[in-house]
Amino acid sequence: MDDDALLDLCRRAADAVPEALRAVEDWRPAGARPGQYAIDLVADRVVLDVLAEAAVGVLSEESGVHRPGAELVAVVDPVDGSTNAARGIPWYATSICLVDAAGPRVALVANLATGTRYEAVRGGGARRDGAPIAASGCVDLASAVVALSGYPDRHLGWSQFRAFGAAALDLCAVADGTVDAFSVAGRAELAPWDYLGALLVCSEAGVPVEELAGLPLVDLAHDSRRAVLAAATPELLRQLRGAHGEGAGVGG
């Protein structure tokens, strides 16, 4: 499949989720593991059904690995920000990233509450609702608005912070200039499905992304966890990394 066909596959998978969720009456936790919601399971089923049409491999937060050994793997978070969804906070998304031997190739992150969609194709740029996006250009941590996943035990030098609760959308918000940077904090770490879709969106928008300890960001092991940082500019990313370095790692 070419990139256009793969992006269409992602769109159809994301399109299936809102329709499926309309049939779910109780959005409270009701899954097989702590923190899992009924909506996670419903969304996972419909996304898997669409992806099965293309016989791509899948790494899903909710159901693990499907079709292992496939050359193309869809890394899926059916509902990133399930707690936000359950509480009516309009910041939760379906994130899909198709990964090949060279890394993330095609990605879609769709805000399920607002309909806003971020799309990216390797070498083809990043878009929000069809329009090209770019970061804020901020170069000074002291004037930056930083989105956090987790909470640090000390001030890291930002002007302001926000904790939105859905890492895929948080990272996309750096890519389109809504916020200036993103950082894990405290004991927070991200799994591949939390950030890979947004990683491609950021990369194609010119946003540098790195792992705090220097680990590779593309690791499709189900138990892989990463401390992800992203910033509008390399200068800002260096300052953010340095602010973490002044303490004891991610936790300060």
DAGILIN-V41333 format. One record per helix or strand of 2 or more residues. SS is the DSSP state (2 for helix, 1 for strand). FROM is the first residue (numbers start at 1). LEN is the number of residues. Records with the same first field share a line. If there is no record, write none. Layout:
SS: FROM-LEN, FROM-LEN
This chain:
2: 3-19, 38-15, 82-5, 141-3, 167-9, 192-13, 234-12, 249-3
1: 57-4, 64-3, 73-8, 93-8, 103-9, 117-5, 125-4, 131-2, 145-5, 160-3, 181-4, 208-4, 228-4
